[in-house]
């Protein structure tokens, strides 16, 4: 595999790989380092990459495994800082949208690791159940069950949060 093929067949997944690292490591700098480390490893082994049928699944599995190894070596140090710099016409709507994104992101972070990874791969990365099953090394049924449980738990957390906000609003009205 030459440099042009590497760019076309591997680097096209850069965004997904970085987002996966970011969701696991929860730190921008460490995620960038993990991404760079994986790219170096892949470049060194580029001759062997040609035989891989599902490159996306292989790459995402590789990133996941690398991040898990990094976590084992060092405990995570905080939450994911969300960059909410969007140019919206209405600052009030922008603030509400940012708060909602931050709240849901924190709720997703409270899910068990497997459910958190699966819901991000399915709902954020828009991956298929079969791809997720391959990456996570579990059955498609297990992916479906974990996704259903994650969504149910997330729904319950959102409803609880909304009820608490409503009670606070009523209290101060």
N, C-alpha and C positions, 0 to 999 in steps of 0.2 A: 504494500500500500504506500503510494507516494504522498507527498504533502497535499496535493490537490484533492486526492481521494479522501485523505484523512479529514480535510476541511469539509468536504461535501457529506461524508458518511458519519463522522463523529462529532465535529463541532456544531453541527446543526441541532444537537441536543443540549447545547450549552446552557440555555435558559432553564430548561427542565432540571438539569443536573444541579445548577446553582440553587434553584428554588428548593430542591429536595435537601441539599446540604443545609440551607438556611432554616428549613422547617425542623430538621433534626438537631442541629447544633445551636440554633437560636442566637447566633452571633455573626455579624457581617464579616468581620475579619477572619474568624476561624473558617467560615463557609468559603470565603475566597481562597484561603490556603488549601482547604480540602479539594476544591475544584482544581486548583493549579496542580496539586499533588497527583490527582487522578489523571489529568491530561498528560503529565510527564510520564506516568506509568503506562498509559495507553500508547503514547508515542513510541516509547521504548519497545513495546510489544506489538506494534502496528502490523507486522507481518502475520501475526496469528489472528488478527481481527477479521480478516477476510472470510474465514470459515464460519463465523457466527451468523446464524440465520436471523434472530431477532435482536438487532443491535440495541434498540431502545431498552428492552428489558435487561439485557446484559449490562448496559451502561448504568441504568438506574440501580440495579442490584449492586454493582460495583461501588457506586457512590454511597448507597445505604450502608454497605459493609464497612467502607472506609470511615464513615461518620460514626458508626457504632464503635469501631476500634478506637477512634479519637475520644469518644465519650468514656470509654472504659479507662483510658489513661488519665483523663482529667474530668472533673465534674463540670457541668454547664454553669455558666455564671450570669444568669439573668434571662429576661424575656426577650422576644424578638422585637427590636425597635422597628415600628412601622413608619415608612416614609409616606406621609399623607400630603405631600405638596402637590395638590392638583389645582389647576386653574379652573375654578368653578365660578359661574356668574353670581351665585348667591352664597355669601360666606356662611350664613346660617345653615343652609343645606349641606355645605361642605363639612361643617363642624359635626352635624348630626351623622353624616355618612362616615366620617372618620371615627367618631365615637362608636358607632355600630360595628365597624370593621374591627376596631381594637377590642371591643367587648366579645365579639364572636371568636376572634383569634385567641383571646385568653381562655374562652370556654373550650375551644378545641384543644388547647394546651393542657387542659385538665383531664381530657380523656386518657384512657390507658394507651400506652405506646402504639400497640398494633392498630387500635381503632383510629387513633390520631393519624397515623401514616396512611391508612387505607382511605379515610375520608378526604385527606388532602390529595392523594393520587387520583381518586375518582372524581371528586367535585371541583378541585382546583386545576389539576393537570389534565382532567377529562380523559383519563385512561380507561381502557376496557377492563372488565373483571378478569379476563384470562391473563392479561398483561400483569395486573396487580398480583394475581395468584402466583405467577412465575417469579416475579420480583421478590415477593414475600416468602416464597417456598411453602405455600399452603394451597389447599384445594380451592376451587372456585366457589364451592359451597361455603367454605370458611370465610372467604372474602365477603360474600353476600350477607352472611350472618353478622359478621363484625361491622359491616357498613350499616346494616339495619339497626344494630344496637347503638352504634355511634350516632346515627341520625336521631334515633329516639331519645337518647340521653341529651344530645344537643338541643333538641326541641324542648325537652323538659327544662333545661337550664335557661333557655330563652324565655319561656313562659314564666318561670319563677322570677327572672330578672324584670320582665315587664310588669308583673304584679307588684314587685317591690317598688319600682319606679312610680307606678300608679298610686300606691299607698303614700309614698313620699310627697307626690304632687298634691294629693288630697289633703295631707296633713298641713302643708304650707300654703294652701289656697285660702 
